[in-house]
Amino acid sequence: MDYLSYALKQDDLDRLKEFKKQFHCPDGSRYFVGNSLGLLSESAEQSLEEVLIEWKDHGIGGWLSDNPWYYFSEKLSEKFAPFLGADKSEIILTGSITSNLHQAIATFYQPTSKRFKIVTDELSFPTDMYVLQSQMQHHNVDLEKGLKKIKSHDGFLLTEEDIFKSIKDDVAILFLPSVIYTSGQLLNIKKIVEYAHAKGVTVGFDLAHSVGVIPHQLHEWGVDFAVWCNYKYINGGPGAVGGLFIHERHHEKEPAFKGWFGCDKQQQFNMSHTFYKAKGAGGFQLGTPHILSLAPLKGSLELLEQAGIENIRLKSMKITDYMVDIIKELIPELTIVSPLLANNRGGHIAITHDEAYRISKIMRDYKVIVDCRGNIIRLSPHPLYCSFREVWEVVNLLQRIIDEELYLKYEKKLDIIT
Ligand SMILES: *Cc1c(COP(=O)(O)O)cnc(C)c1O
């Protein structure tokens, strides 16, 4: 069967195909950057509108009306918990990756003369690295001695052997991404946690590129803490409120940063100067929740529930496998830097090309949205709104652009956001 017929057949069989209608796709484009900013669904649009109407109709009364904003984060967290294999007490929707990571590291990082290192990887996303640096500086720990970055041999992937080798007796915290944001490599969270815990090391994960596209078992795997954002695969909207997971065994810990929304709900409005921590991850919240940036998440989560995270992962593996096959066939000179086995990667495929930037730019002229990070082009077919046929079209276009050097039309100058 040729590649196009295969795509059409898969689209026909696709159990998630009905979801595409839910999403507003700008200008009818083929949208392959759902790993960066997911699209707006009708369902999310509606849940946002509901909150606007509550504000319009009730003003301050919205805090305790039918869908009380006072409990909004906690209610949504309850819905979210199953996607992460967490107990509802273990997660809270709040803050951003950056602020939640500050909270988590500040809480968990208590360096001693024997255990003071934080281990992460050299491919890490900049904001994560800034947090680790600033937390160490806050403790007056010398970054050269204290912050260890696991090296990558090829600049794209990590090996388990290198990760394990980095876990020594002087390590306080191991912090890694579940999926490396450039290459899309998926790490084996369960195995890493087991190994690190055996050495007495606390383990945290950044789930930015796995939440909403891969099932997790955070509780069972024993992850100590995790952070993520909800504007990528979850489709919660630009700057959507993020998430924090704190394993049950740490629920007695004092949050390093306290705020009045971390208080027990019954006590909060006593306006006492004594902090009575809410049970569970909720106790790590800071100020008033960003209700308008939580609202779309309600609709997004409903879609996710209907689709089922297992189905999403199955389609994601199949459609990225298809993308790999067709790239190898049509553009053999391209290097695919993502792991070739679907089990070892997240929801996107990364390829490298010296002209990555200009290629990604000219693709927009053909209504194909992809992104580039350095010489990497990332192609992310979101299982809820991308089809196999679109993958076929996008890779064919990519082939034409490269063969005919169409990208020469653009200057090399980078835009502010790539
Ligand atoms: C998207 C992303 C971030 C962004 O952090 P914010 O605080 O939400 O802006 C951080 N880390 C990783 C790995 C990401 O992919």
Ligand as a Chemical Component Dictionary entry (heavy atoms), coordinates in Angstrom:
data_LIG
# 
_chem_comp.id                   LIG 
_chem_comp.type                 NON-POLYMER 
_chem_comp.pdbx_formal_charge   0 
_chem_comp.three_letter_code    LIG 
# 
loop_
_chem_comp_atom.comp_id 
_chem_comp_atom.atom_id 
_chem_comp_atom.alt_atom_id 
_chem_comp_atom.type_symbol 
_chem_comp_atom.charge 
_chem_comp_atom.model_Cartn_x 
_chem_comp_atom.model_Cartn_y 
_chem_comp_atom.model_Cartn_z 
_chem_comp_atom.pdbx_ordinal 
LIG C1 C1 C 0 7.374  24.746 28.025 1  
LIG C2 C2 C 0 8.396  24.407 29.030 2  
LIG C3 C3 C 0 8.656  25.245 30.128 3  
LIG C4 C4 C 0 7.962  26.569 30.306 4  
LIG O1 O1 O 0 7.911  26.984 31.640 5  
LIG P1 P1 P 0 6.804  28.045 32.094 6  
LIG O2 O2 O 0 7.151  28.376 33.488 7  
LIG O3 O3 O 0 5.463  27.406 31.925 8  
LIG O4 O4 O 0 6.923  29.235 31.184 9  
LIG C5 C5 C 0 9.570  24.813 31.069 10 
LIG N1 N1 N 0 10.246 23.641 30.932 11 
LIG C6 C6 C 0 10.039 22.830 29.869 12 
LIG C7 C7 C 0 10.785 21.551 29.759 13 
LIG C8 C8 C 0 9.132  23.195 28.884 14 
LIG O5 O5 O 0 8.963  22.407 27.813 15 
# 
loop_
_chem_comp_bond.comp_id 
_chem_comp_bond.atom_id_1 
_chem_comp_bond.atom_id_2 
_chem_comp_bond.value_order 
_chem_comp_bond.pdbx_ordinal 
LIG C1 C2 SING 1  
LIG C2 C3 SING 2  
LIG C2 C8 DOUB 3  
LIG C3 C4 SING 4  
LIG C3 C5 DOUB 5  
LIG C4 O1 SING 6  
LIG O1 P1 SING 7  
LIG P1 O2 DOUB 8  
LIG P1 O3 SING 9  
LIG P1 O4 SING 10 
LIG C5 N1 SING 11 
LIG N1 C6 DOUB 12 
LIG C6 C7 SING 13 
LIG C6 C8 SING 14 
LIG C8 O5 SING 15 
# 
